[in-house]
């Protein structure tokens, strides 16, 4: 009986640190905002939108030259690799540039997205996110506007790496 009296407080102390559901949090776990990959400098550096931004035009701070560069065909399209299709939602509109957060890649890289509805494409920074390959992706406002995908819809887009 004294053995149980010594073990019980240790078990209770160990269980107190466990989140609901019984799975222990690893000692090396990071805060949720630290789980995302480190941001890479974008090819096109657009300024952040003003705090007073309320419309798509105000949030999209890319210039006509930025959009032309992103819309340009890749220098080596033969080097591209199709990663498949994904359902894309609008990502953080306050985050400037041309990017796609997607589970279709495991490491940051350059790529291109195509919206079959318009036939238009945009070069983007591919940013990995956790999830199965069938999970959806988040696309930047600038890229979504460039490929003429509806901002309030969940368009299916084609994703290519390389390029």
Kinemage of the C-alpha trace (Angstrom):
@kinemage 1
@onewidth
@group {chain A} dominant
@subgroup {mainchain}
@vectorlist {calphas} color= white
{ca unk a 1} P 0.000 0.000 0.000
{ca unk a 2} L 2.844 2.410 0.731
{ca unk a 3} L 4.178 1.780 -2.788
{ca unk a 4} L 0.939 3.132 -4.238
{ca unk a 5} L 1.067 6.118 -1.904
{ca unk a 6} L 4.503 7.001 -3.322
{ca unk a 7} L 3.621 6.391 -6.988
{ca unk a 8} L 0.240 8.136 -7.009
{ca unk a 9} L 1.603 11.688 -6.420
{ca unk a 10} L 4.156 11.163 -9.226
{ca unk a 11} L 1.441 10.035 -11.629
{ca unk a 12} L -0.789 12.967 -10.728
{ca unk a 13} L 2.061 15.417 -11.223
{ca unk a 14} L 2.880 13.919 -14.628
{ca unk a 15} L -0.766 14.026 -15.706
{ca unk a 16} L -1.132 17.666 -14.652
{ca unk a 17} L 1.199 18.732 -17.480
{ca unk a 18} L -0.683 16.739 -20.110
{ca unk a 19} L -3.156 18.513 -22.387
{ca unk a 20} L -6.731 17.263 -22.588
{ca unk a 21} L -6.750 14.055 -24.599
{ca unk a 22} L -3.853 12.420 -22.780
{ca unk a 23} L -1.027 13.164 -25.231
{ca unk a 24} L 2.034 14.638 -23.605
{ca unk a 25} L 3.520 17.764 -25.121
{ca unk a 26} L 7.096 17.116 -26.237
{ca unk a 27} L 9.733 19.135 -24.450
{ca unk a 28} L 10.961 20.500 -27.782
{ca unk a 29} L 7.522 21.724 -28.907
{ca unk a 30} L 7.379 25.321 -30.068
{ca unk a 31} L 4.638 27.881 -29.888
{ca unk a 32} L 2.098 27.683 -32.751
{ca unk a 33} L 3.487 30.799 -34.432
{ca unk a 34} L 6.981 29.255 -34.428
{ca unk a 35} L 5.881 26.114 -36.281
{ca unk a 36} L 5.633 27.876 -39.610
{ca unk a 37} L 8.671 27.920 -41.865
{ca unk a 38} L 10.923 30.924 -41.677
{ca unk a 39} L 9.906 33.553 -44.170
{ca unk a 40} L 12.129 33.808 -47.197
{ca unk a 41} L 12.676 37.069 -48.981
{ca unk a 42} L 10.214 37.218 -51.840
{ca unk a 43} L 11.335 37.721 -55.403
{ca unk a 44} L 9.022 40.696 -55.532
{ca unk a 45} L 9.166 42.828 -52.445
{ca unk a 46} L 5.966 44.808 -52.063
{ca unk a 47} L 5.330 47.128 -49.153
{ca unk a 48} L 2.852 46.111 -46.480
{ca unk a 49} L -0.612 47.584 -46.967
{ca unk a 50} L -1.612 50.532 -44.799
{ca unk a 51} L -3.488 49.804 -41.586
{ca unk a 52} L -6.476 51.615 -43.058
{ca unk a 53} L -6.725 49.218 -46.060
{ca unk a 54} L -10.265 47.944 -46.647
{ca unk a 55} L -10.465 46.991 -50.335
{ca unk a 56} L -8.569 44.531 -52.517
{ca unk a 57} L -6.933 47.433 -54.351
{ca unk a 58} L -5.710 48.914 -51.071
{ca unk a 59} L -4.386 45.561 -49.783
{ca unk a 60} L -2.633 44.652 -53.060
{ca unk a 61} L 0.462 46.865 -52.931
{ca unk a 62} L 2.212 45.259 -55.913
{ca unk a 63} L 3.049 47.525 -58.833
{ca unk a 64} L 2.262 47.000 -62.500
{ca unk a 65} L 5.930 46.020 -62.985
{ca unk a 66} L 5.651 43.465 -60.138
{ca unk a 67} L 2.556 41.941 -61.741
{ca unk a 68} L 4.221 41.831 -65.168
{ca unk a 69} L 7.243 40.051 -63.692
{ca unk a 70} L 5.046 37.516 -61.883
{ca unk a 71} L 2.954 36.909 -64.999
{ca unk a 72} L 6.014 36.362 -67.204
{ca unk a 73} L 6.553 32.809 -68.364
{ca unk a 74} L 9.311 30.999 -66.463
{ca unk a 75} L 12.753 31.128 -68.029
{ca unk a 76} L 12.936 27.335 -68.203
{ca unk a 77} L 9.395 25.893 -68.393
{ca unk a 78} L 10.876 22.513 -69.282
{ca unk a 79} L 12.340 22.398 -65.770
{ca unk a 80} L 8.938 22.684 -64.174
{ca unk a 81} L 7.317 19.764 -62.405
{ca unk a 82} L 3.580 19.465 -61.900
{ca unk a 83} L 2.744 19.062 -58.218
{ca unk a 84} L -0.963 18.576 -58.872
{ca unk a 85} L -4.048 20.605 -58.136
{ca unk a 86} L -5.227 22.174 -54.914
{ca unk a 87} L -8.235 24.067 -53.653
{ca unk a 88} L -7.002 27.549 -52.788
{ca unk a 89} L -8.437 30.027 -50.365
{ca unk a 90} L -7.380 33.621 -49.996
{ca unk a 91} L -4.440 33.865 -47.617
{ca unk a 92} L -3.601 36.775 -45.334
{ca unk a 93} L -4.391 39.859 -47.453
{ca unk a 94} L -2.029 41.982 -45.357
{ca unk a 95} L 0.927 39.813 -46.381
{ca unk a 96} L 2.295 41.277 -49.624
{ca unk a 97} L 3.823 39.499 -52.592
{ca unk a 98} L 3.138 36.445 -54.709
{ca unk a 99} L 3.098 33.246 -52.642
{ca unk a 100} L 1.252 29.974 -52.085
{ca unk a 101} L 1.204 28.152 -48.751
{ca unk a 102} L 0.586 24.527 -49.658
{ca unk a 103} L 1.065 20.984 -48.383
{ca unk a 104} L 2.147 19.985 -51.913
{ca unk a 105} L 5.751 20.982 -51.097
{ca unk a 106} L 8.016 19.960 -48.240
{ca unk a 107} L 10.557 22.773 -48.612
{ca unk a 108} L 10.323 26.422 -49.681
{ca unk a 109} L 10.952 27.052 -53.348
{ca unk a 110} L 9.917 28.828 -56.503
{ca unk a 111} L 6.940 27.769 -58.536
{ca unk a 112} L 3.962 28.762 -60.606
{ca unk a 113} L 0.187 28.515 -60.232
{ca unk a 114} L -2.383 28.374 -63.026
{ca unk a 115} L -6.097 29.017 -62.728
{ca unk a 116} L -7.756 26.943 -65.492
{ca unk a 117} L -10.859 29.169 -65.394
{ca unk a 118} L -8.901 32.074 -66.876
{ca unk a 119} L -5.841 30.278 -68.238
{ca unk a 120} L -3.657 32.852 -66.442
{ca unk a 121} L -0.631 32.006 -64.338
{ca unk a 122} L 1.573 33.624 -61.718
{ca unk a 123} L 5.040 32.850 -60.499
{ca unk a 124} L 4.943 32.385 -56.715
{ca unk a 125} L 7.050 31.469 -53.731
{ca unk a 126} L 5.950 28.003 -52.618
{ca unk a 127} L 5.777 27.755 -48.829
{ca unk a 128} L 5.197 24.369 -47.165
{ca unk a 129} L 2.438 23.887 -44.603
{ca unk a 130} L 1.509 20.806 -42.614
{ca unk a 131} L -1.246 18.554 -43.841
{ca unk a 132} L -1.987 15.844 -46.351
{ca unk a 133} L -1.465 16.652 -50.034
{ca unk a 134} L -5.250 16.662 -50.408
{ca unk a 135} L -5.591 19.543 -47.939
{ca unk a 136} L -6.232 23.017 -49.288
{ca unk a 137} L -3.753 25.816 -49.841
{ca unk a 138} L -3.653 29.551 -49.152
{ca unk a 139} L -2.748 31.961 -51.937
{ca unk a 140} L -1.734 35.613 -51.737
{ca unk a 141} L -4.149 38.334 -52.760
{ca unk a 142} L -1.758 39.592 -55.450
{ca unk a 143} L -1.395 36.137 -57.027
{ca unk a 144} L -5.120 35.447 -56.839
{ca unk a 145} L -5.895 38.727 -58.583
{ca unk a 146} L -3.212 38.127 -61.217
{ca unk a 147} L -4.626 34.736 -62.206
{ca unk a 148} L -8.128 36.246 -62.122
{ca unk a 149} L -9.492 33.710 -59.656
{ca unk a 150} L -12.600 34.821 -57.772
{ca unk a 151} L -11.558 36.217 -54.392
{ca unk a 152} L -14.656 34.946 -52.604
{ca unk a 153} L -14.540 31.450 -54.095
{ca unk a 154} L -12.409 28.359 -53.476
{ca unk a 155} L -10.859 27.887 -56.919
{ca unk a 156} L -8.992 24.760 -57.936
{ca unk a 157} L -5.545 25.747 -59.191
{ca unk a 158} L -2.687 23.846 -60.791
{ca unk a 159} L 0.654 24.050 -58.981
{ca unk a 160} L 4.111 23.649 -60.546
{ca unk a 161} L 7.550 23.693 -58.943
{ca unk a 162} L 10.724 24.814 -60.605
{ca unk a 163} L 10.366 27.684 -63.033
